Amino acid sequence: MACFGSRKKAKRKSKQQETSSIRSTHSAAVAQIRQEYNELKTKNDEHLTVIARQSAELEHLRQKLEQTPAPPQPSQETDVKSVLEKLESSNRETLEKLQQKESLLEQREKEIQELMHKIGQNGTTAETKLAEKDELLREKEKQLEELQIKWKAEHAALVKPALDEVTSQLEQLKKTNEEAVQRLAEKENELVELRAELNRRDRKPKKQGDNADQERQKRLNRLTMDLESDRLMIQKLEELNQQLEAQKQQHEKVLQNHAEAMAEKDRVLEQHQESLSELKKSHHNAIHALERKQRQTLEDLQSRHEKDLDLLRQRLNNAEKQAKNNMNDEVEKLLHEFEQSEHEHSVQLASLQKSHQEQLSVLRTGQQAELRDLENANSHGATTMKLRKTSSGPNKLMRWPAIMKDQTPELHPRDPRQVQIYISSVSANQTIKRNQDTLQTTLAANHIQYQLVDVAQSEPALQHMRQQSKGANNGRVQSLPQVFVGGQYRGQLEDLLKAVEKDQLDHFLRPRDEEQLPRSKEFFSSSRASNEPITPTNSSSVSTIGKKSYEEDAELLREIELELAQSNISSLDFNF
């Protein structure tokens, strides 16, 4: 049993070394990312100083224009105005770009913190699993030790009393046999003496009387009777000795059978112990392989994420150099690609976690079934050999953690009056964020329960939103946030505010199917008079199936252009 403890200690040490190495690598990666963040922040400060200098130059030019008494010529005025407009537009573009960079950096920092938190949680769960397995191994070892102690006690309790009884009986028989032999020898000696005396007297002349002969005859008869009784006693002793020998042989056979049964039990216990050790080894190997695979996938994802970040930074630097010519187009493309990469990254992480959990659950169920089969076989073998189990032994079951459930939004809720708000948690547009907050506060103020659906985390939700909004707005995709009732598009923030002002919120939050029910009834009543067949009206228009993917991308870009155009750029303060 000492080898199991040494293996456990070695495995714990190796596990601690692996976790420390993983934490050191992750801390180094975090330090590198923070250093890059500081460098980007210094660049941001430099850009702010440039903007401040440009704003100061603008103020100086304005003061000069105000101080000049003579009216300038129209050509000079147009030149100055065009220069001022260009400078203001460049300042606005740089400010927007800096704000977007800051938001992107904050999002990246949040993602890194979430990754570190997930890695810490995975380490703690692995340590708890190892602790549970160590406790299970200790319990199995205790059970084996208790079974060995019980077997030794039963063996001693069965063998010692029988051996003591047999030895005591043999000693008593030996003593009685020795006493009988001594008595027989004495009687034989006495007979020999009497016969010798009779022979001597027969040789001598008969001088004595008949009384002496009678006494001798009586004595001889008595001695012969004693000899006969002694012979009978010796025969009985021999019979008893034979019976004892037979009992001894029978008892030896019983002891031999018991020893064979105990040897068989020892062999079964050794086989059980070997199977347990093999099962432990396979379990540890499978866990190490899974951990190695998870570590490799996480490292691959992190490296891919870092490569994407480097590419995005390079493209941002190129966009800074070409900001005077085509700033708006580049920023829109970068934002579109960034949102797509964020969405793909979140989907990949979710699918990877789900696959890992499924693999772990399959492995655990298989190992639990093997353990149950081994325990059933052990209990069956113990009952066949009539071995009793101790009632005080530990009897615990393995409990594995439950599988994480997949939480997907319900696109077509069962309740037709369920209010859903489609939002985007990764949108960098301030107007969209502000509209989302105002929409939620308006619904909460009117005591209306709603459900949030994040299109950045669910591709089916995004496709459903596009189809519904296109069908309701003649093929045009509307901007976020959007209000859905019973899985059908109802409008945007402006429509909700108009309904609140006109006190028609209940009518606005009613499904479109219920709105078209009265129309269908009127049509049905009018058609009954003419006896014409009636076709039911559909609430949502059929979306075109043959649309290509590049048309959807173009519509999404137009939507981002509308959001940028709607943002209040003139409200920014250029005086630092």
C-alpha positions, 0 to 999 in steps of 0.5 A, a space after each residue: 500500500 505504500 507504493 500508492 501513497 508515493 505515486 499520489 505524492 508524485 502526481 500531486 507534485 507534477 500537477 502543482 508544477 504544471 499549474 504553476 508553469 501554466 500560471 507563469 506563462 499566462 502571467 507573462 502573456 498578461 504582462 506583455 498585453 498590458 505593456 502593449 496597452 500602455 504603448 497604445 495609451 501613450 500613442 493616444 496621448 500623443 494624438 490628443 496633444 496633436 488634436 489640442 495643437 490643431 484646435 489651438 491653431 484653429 482658435 488663432 486663425 479665428 481670432 485673426 479673422 475677427 481682428 481683420 477690419 477690412 472685409 476679405 475677398 470672396 475667394 480668400 473667405 472660401 479658402 479659409 472656410 474650406 481649410 477650417 472645415 478640413 481641419 474640423 473634419 480631420 479633428 473629428 475623424 481623429 477623435 472618433 478614431 481614438 474613441 474607437 481605439 479606446 473602446 477596442 482596448 477596453 474590450 480586449 482587456 475585459 476578454 483577457 481578464 475573462 480568459 484568466 478567470 476561466 483558466 483559474 476556474 479550470 485549475 481549481 476544478 482539476 484540483 478538486 477532481 484530483 482530491 476526490 479521486 485521492 479520497 476514493 483511492 484511500 477508501 478502497 485501500 482502507 476496505 482492502 486492509 479491513 478485508 485482510 484483517 478480517 480474513 486473518 482474524 477468521 483464520 485464527 478463530 477457526 484454526 486455533 480452537 480445533 488444533 488445541 482440542 485435537 492436541 489435548 485429546 492426543 495428550 490425554 490418550 497418550 497418558 492413558 496409553 502409557 498408564 495401561 502399558 505400565 500396568 500391563 507390564 507390571 501384571 506380566 512381570 507378576 505372572 512371570 514371577 508366579 509361573 516361575 514360583 509354580 514351576 519351582 514348587 512343581 519340581 519340589 516335593 509336595 509337602 504343603 497342604 491344599 490350602 496353599 494350593 487353593 490360595 495360589 489358584 485364586 491368586 492366579 485366577 485373579 491375575 488372569 482376570 486382571 490381564 483379560 481386563 487390561 487387554 480389553 482396555 488396550 483394545 478400546 484404547 487402540 480403537 479410540 486412537 484409530 478414531 482420533 487418527 480418523 478425526 485428525 485426518 478429517 480435520 486436516 482435510 477441512 483445514 486444507 479446504 479452508 486454506 485453499 478457500 483462503 488462498 482463492 480469496 487472496 487471489 481474487 483480492 489480488 486480481 481486484 487490486 490489480 484491476 483497480 490499479 489498472 483502472 486508476 492508471 487508465 483514468 489518470 492517463 485519460 485525464 492527462 490526455 484531456 488536460 493536454 488537449 484542452 491546454 493545446 486548444 487554449 494555446 492555439 486559440 490564444 495564439 490565433 487571437 494574438 495574431 488577429 490582434 496584431 493584424 488589426 493593429 497593423 491595419 489600424 496603423 495603416 488607417 492612421 496614415 491614410 486618414 486624410 483620404 479614406 478614413 470612413 471606409 477603412 474604419 467601417 471595414 475594420 469595425 465589420 471585421 472586428 465584430 465578425 472576429 469577435 462573434 466567431 471567437 465567442 462561438 468557437 469558445 462555446 463550441 469548444 467548451 461544449 465538446 470538452 464537457 461532452 468528452 469528460 461526461 462520456 469518459 466519466 460514465 464509462 469509468 463509473 460503469 467499470 467501477 460498478 462492474 468490478 464492485 458487483 463482481 467483488 461482492 458476488 465472489 465474496 458471497 460464494 465464498 461465504 465471507 461476511 462484510 463489515 457494516 462499518 466500512 465506508 460506502 460512498 458513491 462518486 459524484 461527478 460535476 453536471 454538464 453545462 447546459 446550452 443556453 440559446 435564445 428562443 426565437 419563436 417563444 411559446 407566449 405570443 405576447 412575449 416582448 424581446 429586445 434584439 441588441 448587440 453587446 459588442 457594438 462600438 457605436 455610442 448611439 446604438 448603446 444609448 438607444 439600447 439603454 433608453 429602450 430598456 429604461 422605457 419598458 421598465 418604467 412602463 412595468 413591461 417584462 422583456 427578454 434581451 437577445 444578443 445577436 453578437 452571441 447567436 447567429 440564428 438570432 441575427 439571421 432571424 432579425 434580418 429576415 423579419 426586419 427586411 420583410 417588414 421594411 421592404 427589404 431594408 435592414 433596420 439598425 439596432 435595437 429592435 423590438 419583437 413581440 412573439 418572435 415578430 418584428 414590431 419596430 425600433 426606439 422611435 416607434 416605441 416612443 411614438 406609441 408611448 406619446 400617443 398612449 398606444 403602447 398596448 396596441 404597439 406590443 400586440 403581435 401582428 397576427 392579432 392585428 390582422 385578425 379583424 381584417 381577415 374576418 371582414 374579408 371572410 364575411 364579404 366573401 361568404 356572400 359571393 361564395 368565393 374561396 377564401 385564402 388566409 392572409 399571412 402576417 409577414 411577407 415572404 423573404 427572398 430566398 435567392 439573395 446572395 451573401 454579398 448583398 447582405 454585407 452591403 446592407 450591413 455596411 449601409 446600416 453602419 453608415 447610417 449609424 455614423 451619420 446619425 451620431 452627433 459629431 458637432 456636440 464634441 468639445 475641441 477645447 482641451 
